[in-house]
């Protein structure tokens, strides 16, 4: 996993049709997701994951539990879902 706030790595991973539904129900496209990247120290625990693959698109469903360092607060949010431009080998 790239370091928090690693914009270049995230940009190279997300496909052009990437979509992210936030825990508040806001729909973000690829450009909005990249623009929102800020370095934050946190621990992420992904659970309840399922992956649906159709052609060259993978959609991931599950729960991310994020714990911000020093705050001791957790928030569960849906995993990012979308397509990746990466080709499997």
N, C-alpha and C positions, 0 to 999 in steps of 0.2 A: 504494500500500500504506500502511495506517495506521502511525503510529509504534509502536515496540514498547511493549506495555503499555497501548495505547489501548482500554480496556475498553468505553467507550460505542460506539465504532465497530464493534468486533467483535460486541458484543451486537446492533447493528442489522443486521448482515450474516447472522448464523447463524440458520437456520430452526429451528422448534421440534423437529424430528426429527433435528437435526444429530448426527452420530457421528464420533468421532476415535479411531482405533486408534494408540496410541503405538508407538514403536520397541521398547518392552518388551512389547508385546502387550496392554496395558491398554486396555479400551474406556471412553471417556469420552462422556457425554452433553453436551448443550448447557450445562446449569448447571455441570457439573463443569469443562468447558473454560473457561467464563467465570471461574469461581472460581480457576482455576490461572494466570490472566494476571498476570504480573509484568514490570516493565520490565527488559529485558536488551538490551545493545548486541550486535548480531550481524549477520552478512551471510548472506542466504539465496539459494541457487541452486537453483531448481526445474528438474528435467530429467525426461526420459522420460515426459512427461505425455500422458495420453489422457483424453478426456472422454466419458462416456456420458450422453445426455439422454433421459429418458422423461417425457412430459407436462411438468410444471413442476418436475421434479427433475433436478439435474445431479450426477453422481458423478465426482470427479476422482481419477485414479490416477497415481502417479509417485513420484519420489524428491526429497526436500528435503535439500540438504547445507547444514548450518548451521555457521558459523564464529563463535565467540564472540570479540569484540574483546579483544585483549591476551592471549588464551590460546593461539591458534594450533592449536586442536583442532577437528576436524570430526566430525560424526555424521550418518549418512544415516538418514532416517526417512520412512515413507510420508506422502504428502500427505494433508491433511484431506479426508475424503469425507463428503458429506451433502447435504442439501437447503437451498436458500436461499429466503428469503421474498421476495427481490427479483423483480420482474416485468420481463421483457424488453420493450423498447419498439420 
